Amino acid sequence: MVKSISSSSDLTVRDSTDRATSLLHLSVTSVKPPAIMSLLKEKSHHHKGRYNGKVSTSNLGHFGEDFPEFEPFPDAPTPRAPADDGTYLSVQMVDMCQQMNEPQHKTASYNTPNLVVRRGQEFLVRVTFNRPLAQSDDFQLEFLIGENPSASRSSLVVVTFNSRLGGPWSGRLVQSQGVTVTLGITPTPNAIVGKFRTYVAIVAGTGMQRTGRDAATDLYVLFNAWCKDDAVFLPNEAERNEYVLNDHGVMYQGAIEDLATCDWVYGQFERGILDACIYILDASQMPISDRGKIMKMLRMGSAMINSKDDNGVCVGNWSDDYSMGRSPMSWTGSVQILLQYAETGVPISYAQCWVFAGVFNTFLRAFGIPARPVTNFASGHDSNGNLKIEFIRPPDGSPDDSNTTDSIWNYHCWNEVFIRRADLPPGLGGWQAVDATPQETSDGYYRCGPASISAVKQGLLCHPFDSGFVFAEVNSEVVFYKLDRYGTLTPYWVLTDYIGKDVYTKSLGSNSPNIITQNYKYPQGSEEDNRTMARADNYSMEMDQPELPETTLSISINARQVKLGHNVNLQVDFHNPSDVPKTIRANLAGSVIFYTGVKASHLINHNFTITVPANQIKSEMVKITADEYMPYLGTQRCMQFVVTGQTEDESVTTIKVLHLQIPTLTVTLSGSPRVQHQMFANVTFTNPFNFALKACRLVMEGAGLMSEKTRLYGVIEPQASISCTESFSPRLEGKRCIVAVMDCSNLCEMRGVACVDITP
């Protein structure tokens, strides 16, 4: 098992794959004429002694004609196509009734020419024949998905409208008016998800007469959070609107004391995105027959959103060198990432945790799976599965980076999905943690989850998938060890409440944070928390509690929020509650760090001695000037300070992470806020620093409003201003937002957002 995140992943370039505009096959039939039988009987001379049918893994390929227009029955004595004399029934037109169906299925926002429906819910199809139906007429609709569609794999579905037995989807005759009939078709709640091809087949004499291939009648079938029998059923309407239908969101960064918001354009309804998400499954070679199974979809999606071991969507890079791609901080949303991946087949550079979470959220919502990104502050990365975050210190108390493999991320973003868990005991369904950021392997791939959040809270770490890893992220202890000259490790200090300070997600209907920490763990020190920790200890078999020397001394680090470019003032407080004075040998180590807790640059190493009177607090003041830290920042804005204090018989440690505050972009919207009326987005920024900003990229985008627009600025001098205006015409109504991001080669990203209510 790899124990740390690679700073960058090697790109494995696959051949460019054409993105087919009309996709896949439709499913089952109780009648099995020769063309269908031949699909099941492909022979391979290399596997004569075993079943040799090809497993279908492509939904967007070019498959040619599925059937001949006339297909005789196998037992027909003299197969013959019916004469074209007007007496036999024939199809003149097939109307997929998008304007009627999509509002009912809540899919009208998808920017695609084809019908999009949700499984487990009826949709209508109008068929116009050459004459009115007679009682003796017999016809069926056939839906196919993927190559080699098969009734046994539910990738070929026949729907009948009389007493003759059909496939698992149900059909009914809703209305017959002259030569036009309206048909109701209800896919099963566990139907395969993806793009189906549609045919109308008429029993005509000694065979079946079918409509020709028509891409206009293709339809997409999605998961259905509104259907009680679907594994993704979500009972609350407000939550369905947020976690399935909202195409704009917010992720949280920084720290609890200095919360930063990251607006993100999910854009699951934008043109090409649904096809791009299907392409991801095709690239993974996931069998078509598995694409209605929620657990397999989540496991595969979690693995494929990162490129670490499967040539997936995003290349992770935490190196601060993004010269071979785009900085993770420069993205405004998922749309360009997914479209570029689907067009080229090449993993997109670069991503960090919020990018993985944002792209995964788009993937999930595009397929109709209720999903939300969450942020865990002070997130533990347990590299060896012992449910502890372990830090090594030499005798002087300074950090030992070479022997420390665990880390504490300032924050970490992952996703939650709301699903039924039929594989787990009752009560463990609902919200599940899934994570596409490549941290540790799960069954051989870099992925995580779905892990039941309820199981994590109760310490039930025996249940799949990856519950122990998620538990360590939110509820592990931080253990500090002394490493002596002989290589012996001795624990000397434990922080029981540092990890998982809070878990945030976006509130329903607003951008304010919703704190959901209580979903992951009980209050620290409560009886329930003690039972959880004991239960987790039993499951892990390694979560032994280190024996620590008794200590009375404590340390805290205090610092006010600081704007980037200003001096940092630290106050280190030593509290001595004992009845005797204590002389403390202390070390303060300061570093510029990546948000993953990994050191980017060493900043300060300050040794000092302080005597604290009995029952008193004494402070040490430390100042780091902007001139001292600015040369080491690069595009980072986090500094970590670790203080270790030692007396003759006690050792204590504490940690403080400081996030430097950065300026924002000003975004204003003007024009007529109506669908298909012209509007303008203006972004302005004035460089407040005493140094020039170099190689700046300004990007703006808005779901349902505007595709990504980019402006490049070579240099923005101190106190210089820029202004950028783009026009757009809203496609969708409702509350809509434009997100703007500017990143520079010598400074972290700056963001801005403006929202507007669009009327029809």
Disulfide bonds with the S-S distance in Angstrom:
Cys737-Cys755 2.07
